[in-house]
Amino acid sequence: MAGMSEKQHKAEHRNRPTGEAFMAFMREGWAPRSSELPELTEAARYAAARRETLSAAYPGERLVVPAGGLKIRSNDTDYVFRPHSAFAHLTGLGADREPDAVLVLEPVADGEGHEACLYFVPLADRDSEDFFADSRSGEFWVGSRPTLASAAAELGMPTRHLSELPDALAKDVGPSGLAVRVVRDADREVAQQVDEARAQGGLGSQAQVDASTEADLELARTLSTQRMVKDDWEVAQMQEAVDATATAFDAVVEHLPEAVRRGRGERWVEGVFGLHARHAGNGVGYDSICAAGDHATTLHWIRNTGDVADGQLLLLDAGVETDALYTADVTRTVPVSGTFTEPQRRVYDAVLEAQEAGLAAVRPGNRFQDVHAAAIEVIARHLLDWGLLPDDVTLEQTLDAKEGQFHRRWMVHGTSHHLGIDVHDCAQALREDYVEGELREGMVLTVEPGLYFKADDLLVPEELRGIGVRIEDDVVVTADGSRNLSAMLPRTADEVEAWVRAGGRRG
């Protein structure tokens, strides 16, 4: 039974008993709740260090990071809650924890650092109506919730009831008082509360509103950029996500004959992977791409409505998300029947060579964009050798960023992106910090070149039409190079064929 969001203004059709005798009956006869408090979690310990880094960047300013609220799926049914990535990163709360919660970093009186406080709706007392009647947060509807005390113990920070948030946001705000920054895209209602506090504090002119909006955007960029270098706990989370993903890939390969037999096999593949993702972690980190045949030439094919047939390639781009919300992002392209045709293998080997070049470029001191440059040069060279580029174009000309790029007809995407709490992590970082930035130890990124020859592309030989290949691995930058987190999965054509023939059993 689904709960109804407070933000949905719908007619109420539930029959709610309101008699005093019933109310009294519901409140009595319950066993005492445990008073034992949880220990501080490992995730929270690392989150505290991240808050200190953020605090140093904004001395004397109040920082507001909402978790966000439930989002409507249809009518009075919500999607499973996922907190905003910045909130999860700074609190250690993941999975479907604490919708509507807000983290506030309050500057301390002497201007040195901040005190963090979490505002949320705690477990309702059993003598309250909310205990059994509140479909959004009542224990009868959504299960037991943390108390203020238990959340404080788990997270290592003070906690307060969400009802106290408006006063906390408005306190001392003004031209000669505190500046406030908020992560605006996390929760529209909280952002509006901050705007109202600013206006009431005398910051309501258009110039002041514009300055405040820019300050909020800068906070979002800072939080996004801060996630670029992962700490040891985050790298371990990424390895956990990749390990679970590899197990799910094995299951998909094992089920390929069933996907062929049943019809609409892309959905069967999606379901098998999703089962393992939900069992091993929080679920999938993004909608799985389960693309057979020509569907593999559509980069973000998530409809997954097609059949899977012998003789085709299956491109599976999928990742398991841990309960702490760190996601893998791995792609393998496999021959459904266990054997590549000659054209399929030719394309596959070209992509593998490009990936090897990209992987070799992942090392400290190189720039992020060097990874793409290394991989795409291999892609362009193969396309030139196959006679697919215009007759008068050289390799150097097609690699020219302004006047060339003809090879991008068959690989239009970049080779890499940062990976972490978001599948496309750190997306709000500035170009000079991301694309043009230097690779540093602790960064986690993908290396994923591909070639995609659409079935209706008349510029390629008929034997290549309908072939789409991508190979993607997740790597962490180390002190002297990189470590492939997903190296346990087969990559060469021979290894992949053996994997499929063995029904998903590796090595």
C-alpha positions as CSV (number, residue, x, y, z in Angstrom):
1,M,0.0,0.0,0.0
2,A,1.5,3.3,-1.1
3,G,1.7,6.4,1.0
4,M,0.5,9.8,-0.2
5,S,2.9,12.8,-0.4
6,E,2.0,15.9,1.5
7,K,2.9,17.8,-1.7
8,Q,0.0,16.1,-3.5
9,H,-3.2,18.0,-3.2
10,K,-5.6,15.1,-3.9
11,A,-9.0,14.1,-2.5
12,E,-8.7,11.9,0.5
13,H,-10.6,8.6,0.0
14,R,-9.4,6.6,3.0
15,N,-11.8,5.9,5.8
16,R,-10.1,7.1,9.0
17,P,-11.8,6.2,12.3
18,T,-11.7,9.2,14.6
19,G,-13.6,8.1,17.7
20,E,-11.9,8.7,21.0
21,A,-12.4,5.1,22.1
22,F,-10.7,3.9,19.0
23,M,-7.8,6.4,19.4
24,A,-7.2,5.3,23.0
25,F,-7.3,1.6,21.9
26,M,-4.7,2.2,19.2
27,R,-2.3,3.9,21.7
28,E,-2.2,1.2,24.3
29,G,-0.9,-2.3,24.6
30,W,2.5,-1.9,22.9
31,A,5.7,-3.4,24.1
32,P,8.4,-0.9,25.1
33,R,10.7,0.3,22.4
34,S,14.3,-0.4,22.8
35,S,16.3,2.5,24.3
36,E,19.6,1.1,22.9
37,L,21.3,3.6,20.6
38,P,23.2,2.6,17.4
39,E,26.9,3.1,17.0
40,L,28.4,5.8,14.8
41,T,28.5,4.3,11.3
42,E,31.7,4.1,9.3
43,A,30.0,6.1,6.5
44,A,29.2,8.9,9.0
45,R,32.9,9.1,10.2
46,Y,34.0,9.7,6.6
47,A,31.1,12.2,6.1
48,A,32.3,14.3,9.0
49,A,35.7,14.8,7.3
50,R,33.9,15.9,4.1
51,R,31.9,18.4,6.1
52,E,35.1,19.9,7.5
53,T,36.4,20.4,4.0
54,L,33.2,22.1,3.0
55,S,33.2,24.2,6.2
56,A,36.7,25.6,5.4
57,A,35.5,26.8,2.0
58,Y,32.7,28.9,3.4
59,P,33.7,30.4,6.8
60,G,31.0,32.3,8.6
61,E,28.2,31.3,6.2
62,R,25.1,29.0,6.9
63,L,25.1,26.1,4.5
64,V,21.8,24.3,3.8
65,V,21.8,20.9,2.1
66,P,18.4,19.2,1.7
67,A,17.8,15.5,1.2
68,G,14.8,16.3,-1.1
69,G,11.3,14.9,-0.9
70,L,9.3,12.0,-2.3
71,K,8.6,12.3,-6.0
72,I,5.3,11.3,-7.5
73,R,5.2,8.3,-9.8
74,S,1.5,8.5,-10.5
75,N,-1.5,9.9,-8.7
76,D,-0.9,9.1,-5.0
77,T,2.0,6.7,-5.5
78,D,5.6,7.8,-5.0
79,Y,8.9,6.6,-6.4
80,V,11.2,4.9,-3.9
81,F,13.0,7.7,-2.2
82,R,16.7,8.5,-3.0
83,P,18.3,11.4,-1.1
84,H,20.1,14.1,-3.0
85,S,23.7,13.1,-3.7
86,A,25.3,16.0,-1.9
87,F,23.2,15.2,1.2
88,A,24.2,11.6,1.1
89,H,27.9,12.5,0.7
90,L,27.8,14.9,3.7
91,T,25.7,12.8,6.1
92,G,26.4,9.1,5.3
93,L,22.7,8.4,4.8
94,G,21.9,6.4,1.7
95,A,19.3,4.0,0.4
96,D,15.8,5.4,1.0
97,R,16.6,7.3,4.3
98,E,14.9,10.3,5.6
99,P,12.9,12.2,2.9
100,D,12.5,15.9,3.6
101,A,15.5,15.9,6.0
102,V,17.8,19.0,5.8
103,L,21.5,19.2,6.8
104,V,22.4,22.6,8.1
105,L,26.0,23.7,8.7
106,E,25.8,26.5,11.2
107,P,28.9,28.7,11.6
108,V,30.1,28.7,15.2
109,A,30.2,32.0,17.2
110,D,34.0,32.5,16.9
111,G,33.9,32.1,13.1
112,E,36.0,28.9,13.2
113,G,34.2,26.1,11.5
114,H,30.6,25.0,11.5
115,E,28.3,22.8,13.7
116,A,26.3,20.3,11.6
117,C,22.7,19.6,12.5
118,L,20.2,17.3,10.9
119,Y,16.5,18.4,10.8
120,F,14.1,15.6,10.0
121,V,10.8,14.0,11.0
122,P,11.6,11.5,13.8
123,L,9.7,8.4,14.9
124,A,6.3,9.5,16.3
125,D,5.3,8.7,19.9
126,R,2.7,6.0,20.2
127,D,0.4,8.3,22.0
128,S,0.2,10.5,18.9
129,E,-2.2,10.0,16.0
130,D,0.8,10.2,13.6
131,F,2.0,6.8,14.9
132,F,-0.7,5.0,13.0
133,A,-2.5,7.6,10.8
134,D,0.3,9.4,9.0
135,S,0.7,7.5,5.7
136,R,3.9,9.5,4.9
137,S,5.9,8.9,8.0
138,G,3.8,6.9,10.4
139,E,5.2,3.6,11.7
140,F,2.2,1.6,10.6
141,W,2.7,2.8,7.0
142,V,6.5,3.1,6.4
143,G,8.0,1.2,9.3
144,S,10.1,2.3,12.2
145,R,12.0,5.5,11.9
146,P,15.0,6.8,13.8
147,T,14.4,9.0,16.9
148,L,16.2,12.2,17.3
149,A,18.6,10.5,19.7
150,S,19.2,7.4,17.6
151,A,19.9,9.5,14.5
152,A,22.3,11.7,16.5
153,A,24.2,8.6,17.6
154,E,24.3,7.0,14.2
155,L,25.5,10.2,12.4
156,G,27.5,11.9,15.1
157,M,25.8,15.2,14.9
158,P,22.9,17.0,16.7
159,T,19.4,16.5,15.4
160,R,16.2,18.5,15.6
161,H,12.6,18.1,14.5
162,L,12.0,19.4,11.0
163,S,9.4,21.8,12.4
164,E,12.2,23.9,13.8
165,L,13.9,24.4,10.4
166,P,12.2,27.7,9.4
167,D,13.3,29.5,12.5
168,A,16.8,28.1,12.1
169,L,17.0,29.3,8.5
170,A,15.8,32.8,9.2
171,K,18.0,33.4,12.3
172,D,20.4,36.5,11.9
173,V,20.0,36.6,8.1
174,G,20.6,40.1,6.6
175,P,23.0,42.5,5.0
176,S,25.0,42.8,8.2
177,G,24.2,39.3,9.5
178,L,24.7,35.8,8.2
179,A,24.9,34.8,4.5
180,V,23.0,31.7,3.6
181,R,23.6,29.3,0.8
182,V,21.3,26.4,-0.2
183,V,21.5,23.5,-2.7
184,R,18.6,24.8,-4.7
185,D,17.9,21.8,-6.9
186,A,17.6,19.4,-3.9
187,D,14.3,20.6,-2.6
188,R,12.2,23.5,-4.1
189,E,10.3,24.1,-0.8
190,V,13.5,24.4,1.3
191,A,15.0,26.8,-1.3
192,Q,11.8,28.9,-1.1
193,Q,12.1,29.0,2.7
194,V,15.7,30.3,2.3
195,D,14.6,32.9,-0.2
196,E,11.9,34.1,2.2
197,A,14.4,34.3,5.0
198,R,16.6,36.4,2.8
199,A,13.8,38.7,1.8
200,Q,12.6,39.1,5.4
201,G,16.2,39.9,6.4
202,G,16.4,42.7,3.9
203,L,18.0,40.9,1.0
204,G,15.1,41.3,-1.4
205,S,16.4,43.6,-4.1
206,Q,16.9,42.1,-7.5
207,A,20.6,42.6,-7.3
208,Q,20.7,40.8,-4.0
209,V,18.5,38.0,-5.3
210,D,20.8,37.5,-8.2
211,A,23.9,37.5,-6.0
212,S,22.2,34.9,-3.7
213,T,21.3,32.7,-6.6
214,E,24.9,32.8,-7.9
215,A,26.1,32.0,-4.4
216,D,23.8,28.9,-4.3
217,L,25.1,27.8,-7.7
218,E,28.7,28.1,-6.5
219,L,27.9,25.9,-3.5
220,A,26.5,23.3,-5.8
221,R,29.6,23.4,-7.9
222,T,31.8,23.1,-4.9
223,L,29.9,20.1,-3.6
224,S,30.1,18.4,-7.0
225,T,33.8,19.1,-7.4
226,Q,34.5,17.9,-3.9
227,R,33.4,14.4,-4.9
228,M,36.0,14.1,-7.6
229,V,38.6,12.5,-5.3
230,K,37.3,9.6,-3.4
231,D,38.4,8.7,0.1
232,D,39.4,5.1,1.0
233,W,35.8,4.3,2.1
234,E,34.4,5.5,-1.1
235,V,36.8,3.5,-3.2
236,A,35.8,0.4,-1.2
237,Q,32.2,1.2,-1.9
238,M,33.0,1.4,-5.6
239,Q,34.7,-2.0,-5.5
240,E,31.7,-3.4,-3.7
241,A,29.4,-2.1,-6.4
242,V,31.6,-3.4,-9.2
243,D,31.9,-6.9,-7.6
244,A,28.1,-7.1,-7.3
245,T,27.8,-5.9,-10.9
246,A,30.1,-8.7,-12.1
247,T,28.0,-11.3,-10.4
248,A,24.9,-9.9,-12.1
249,F,26.6,-9.9,-15.5
250,D,27.5,-13.6,-14.9
251,A,23.8,-14.3,-14.2
252,V,22.7,-12.5,-17.4
253,V,25.2,-14.5,-19.5
254,E,23.8,-17.7,-17.9
255,H,20.3,-16.7,-18.8
256,L,21.0,-15.8,-22.4
257,P,19.4,-19.0,-23.8
258,E,16.3,-18.3,-21.8
259,A,16.2,-14.7,-23.1
260,V,16.4,-16.1,-26.6
261,R,13.7,-18.7,-25.9
262,R,11.1,-16.5,-24.2
263,G,11.0,-13.6,-26.7
264,R,11.3,-10.0,-25.7
265,G,14.6,-11.1,-24.4
266,E,15.9,-7.6,-23.6
267,R,13.3,-7.3,-20.8
268,W,14.4,-10.7,-19.5
269,V,18.0,-9.5,-19.4
270,E,17.0,-6.3,-17.6
271,G,15.0,-8.3,-15.1
272,V,17.8,-10.8,-14.3
273,F,20.3,-7.9,-13.8
274,G,17.7,-6.0,-11.7
275,L,17.0,-9.0,-9.5
276,H,20.7,-9.3,-8.6
277,A,21.1,-5.5,-8.2
278,R,18.2,-5.2,-5.8
279,H,19.3,-8.2,-3.8
280,A,23.0,-7.2,-3.5
281,G,22.5,-3.5,-3.1
282,N,20.0,-0.7,-3.3
283,G,19.1,-1.6,-6.9
284,V,20.4,-0.4,-10.3
285,G,22.4,2.8,-10.3
286,Y,20.7,3.9,-13.6
287,D,18.3,2.4,-16.1
288,S,20.0,-0.6,-17.6
289,I,20.8,-0.6,-21.3
290,C,20.1,-4.2,-22.6
291,A,20.5,-3.7,-26.3
292,A,20.5,-6.6,-28.8
293,G,21.3,-6.3,-32.5
294,D,20.7,-2.9,-34.0
295,H,19.4,-1.5,-30.7
296,A,23.0,-1.5,-29.5
297,T,23.7,1.3,-31.9
298,T,21.3,3.6,-29.9
299,L,23.5,4.9,-27.1
300,H,20.9,5.1,-24.4
301,W,18.6,2.3,-25.4
302,I,16.6,1.8,-22.1
303,R,13.3,0.7,-23.6
304,N,14.6,-2.8,-23.7
305,T,11.6,-4.1,-25.7
306,G,13.4,-6.2,-28.3
307,D,14.0,-9.8,-28.8
308,V,17.4,-11.4,-28.3
309,A,18.4,-13.8,-31.1
310,D,21.3,-16.1,-31.8
311,G,23.8,-14.5,-34.1
312,Q,23.3,-11.1,-32.6
313,L,25.4,-9.1,-30.2
314,L,24.0,-8.1,-26.8
315,L,25.3,-4.8,-25.4
316,L,24.7,-4.7,-21.6
317,D,25.5,-1.4,-19.9
318,A,24.5,-1.7,-16.3
319,G,25.6,-1.1,-12.7
320,V,24.7,-2.1,-9.2
321,E,24.2,0.7,-6.7
322,T,25.3,0.0,-3.1
323,D,23.0,0.8,-0.1
324,A,25.3,3.9,0.3
325,L,24.4,4.9,-3.2
326,Y,27.7,4.4,-4.9
327,T,27.2,2.9,-8.4
328,A,29.2,0.8,-10.8
329,D,28.9,1.5,-14.6
330,V,30.2,-1.4,-16.7
331,T,29.5,-2.5,-20.3
332,R,30.2,-5.7,-22.0
333,T,29.2,-6.7,-25.5
334,V,28.8,-10.4,-26.0
335,P,27.8,-12.7,-28.9
336,V,24.5,-14.3,-27.9
337,S,25.4,-17.6,-29.6
338,G,28.9,-17.7,-28.0
339,T,30.9,-16.9,-31.2
340,F,31.6,-13.6,-32.9
341,T,31.1,-13.4,-36.7
342,E,34.2,-12.1,-38.5
343,P,32.7,-8.5,-38.9
344,Q,31.6,-8.5,-35.3
345,R,35.0,-9.6,-34.0
346,R,36.7,-7.0,-36.3
347,V,34.6,-4.2,-34.7
348,Y,35.1,-5.6,-31.2
349,D,38.8,-5.8,-31.5
350,A,39.0,-2.2,-32.7
351,V,37.0,-1.1,-29.7
352,L,39.1,-3.2,-27.3
353,E,42.3,-1.7,-28.8
354,A,40.9,1.8,-28.3
355,Q,40.0,1.0,-24.7
356,E,43.5,-0.3,-24.0
357,A,44.8,3.0,-25.2
358,G,42.4,4.9,-23.0
359,L,43.2,2.7,-19.9
360,A,46.9,3.4,-20.4
361,A,46.3,7.1,-20.3
362,V,44.7,6.9,-16.8
363,R,47.5,8.0,-14.5
364,P,48.2,10.9,-12.2
365,G,49.4,14.0,-14.0
366,N,47.6,13.3,-17.2
367,R,44.5,15.4,-18.0
368,F,41.0,13.9,-18.0
369,Q,40.7,14.7,-21.7
370,D,43.9,12.7,-22.5
371,V,41.9,9.5,-21.9
372,H,39.5,10.3,-24.7
373,A,42.2,11.6,-27.0
374,A,44.1,8.3,-26.7
375,A,41.1,6.1,-27.3
376,I,39.5,8.1,-30.1
377,E,42.8,8.2,-32.1
378,V,42.6,4.4,-32.3
379,I,38.9,4.6,-33.3
380,A,39.6,7.1,-36.0
381,R,42.6,5.2,-37.4
382,H,40.5,2.0,-37.8
383,L,37.7,3.9,-39.5
384,L,40.3,5.5,-41.8
385,D,41.8,2.1,-42.6
386,W,38.4,0.6,-43.3
387,G,37.8,3.4,-45.8
388,L,34.8,4.9,-44.0
389,L,36.1,8.5,-43.6
390,P,35.8,10.9,-46.6
391,D,38.4,10.2,-49.2
392,D,40.3,13.5,-48.8
393,V,40.5,13.3,-44.9
394,T,43.7,12.3,-43.1
395,L,43.9,11.0,-39.6
396,E,45.3,14.3,-38.4
397,Q,42.4,16.2,-40.1
398,T,39.6,14.1,-38.6
399,L,41.2,14.4,-35.1
400,D,41.1,18.3,-35.5
401,A,38.6,19.4,-32.9
402,K,37.2,22.3,-35.0
403,E,37.4,21.3,-38.6
404,G,37.4,17.5,-38.4
405,Q,35.7,14.9,-36.1
406,F,34.2,12.9,-39.0
407,H,34.9,9.7,-37.0
408,R,32.3,10.9,-34.5
409,R,29.5,9.7,-36.8
410,W,30.3,6.3,-35.4
411,M,31.3,7.2,-31.8
412,V,29.5,10.4,-30.8
413,H,30.1,10.2,-27.0
414,G,33.1,10.8,-24.8
415,T,35.3,8.0,-23.6
416,S,35.1,8.7,-19.9
417,H,33.2,10.3,-17.0
418,H,33.6,10.5,-13.3
419,L,31.8,7.9,-11.3
420,G,30.6,7.7,-7.7
421,I,27.4,8.5,-6.0
422,D,26.0,9.6,-9.3
423,V,26.7,7.5,-12.4
424,H,27.8,10.7,-14.1
425,D,29.3,12.1,-11.0
426,C,30.6,15.6,-10.4
427,A,28.6,16.9,-13.3
428,Q,28.3,20.5,-12.0
429,A,32.1,20.9,-11.7
430,L,33.6,23.6,-14.0
431,R,35.2,22.5,-17.3
432,E,38.6,23.5,-16.1
433,D,38.3,21.2,-13.1
434,Y,36.7,18.3,-15.0
435,V,37.5,17.9,-18.7
436,E,40.6,20.0,-18.6
437,G,41.5,18.9,-15.0
438,E,44.4,16.8,-14.0
439,L,43.9,13.2,-12.9
440,R,44.7,12.7,-9.2
441,E,45.0,9.7,-7.0
442,G,41.5,8.6,-5.7
443,M,39.5,9.7,-8.8
444,V,37.2,7.0,-10.2
445,L,36.2,7.2,-13.9
446,T,35.0,5.0,-16.7
447,V,36.8,4.1,-19.9
448,E,34.2,3.2,-22.5
449,P,34.9,3.6,-26.2
450,G,32.5,2.2,-28.7
451,L,31.6,1.9,-32.4
452,Y,28.0,2.0,-33.6
453,F,27.0,1.2,-37.2
454,K,23.3,1.7,-37.6
455,A,21.3,-0.6,-39.8
456,D,20.3,2.2,-42.1
457,D,23.8,3.8,-42.5
458,L,24.6,3.6,-46.2
459,L,28.1,4.8,-45.7
460,V,29.3,1.6,-44.1
461,P,29.5,-1.9,-45.7
462,E,26.4,-4.0,-45.3
463,E,28.3,-6.5,-43.2
464,L,28.9,-3.9,-40.5
465,R,25.4,-2.5,-40.4
466,G,23.5,-3.2,-37.2
467,I,26.7,-3.8,-35.2
468,G,27.1,-1.9,-32.0
469,V,30.0,-2.5,-29.6
470,R,31.0,-0.8,-26.3
471,I,33.5,-2.0,-23.7
472,E,33.4,-0.1,-20.4
473,D,35.4,-0.6,-17.2
474,D,35.6,1.4,-14.0
475,V,39.1,2.5,-12.9
476,V,40.5,4.2,-9.9
477,V,43.6,6.5,-10.3
478,T,46.4,5.2,-8.1
479,A,49.8,6.8,-7.1
480,D,51.6,5.4,-10.1
481,G,48.8,4.6,-12.6
482,S,45.4,3.1,-12.2
483,R,43.6,0.0,-11.0
484,N,40.8,-1.6,-13.1
485,L,38.0,-2.3,-10.6
486,S,36.1,-4.4,-13.1
487,A,39.1,-6.4,-14.4
488,M,37.5,-9.6,-13.2
489,L,35.1,-9.5,-16.2
490,P,36.2,-11.0,-19.5
491,R,37.3,-8.4,-22.1
492,T,39.1,-9.9,-25.0
493,A,37.1,-11.5,-27.8
494,D,38.4,-15.0,-26.9
495,E,37.6,-14.5,-23.2
496,V,34.1,-13.3,-23.9
497,E,33.3,-16.2,-26.2
498,A,34.5,-18.7,-23.6
499,W,32.5,-16.9,-20.9
500,V,29.3,-17.2,-23.0
501,R,29.9,-20.8,-23.8
502,A,30.5,-21.6,-20.1
503,G,27.2,-20.1,-19.2
504,G,28.6,-17.1,-17.3
505,R,31.2,-19.0,-15.3
506,R,34.4,-17.1,-15.3
507,G,37.8,-18.7,-15.4
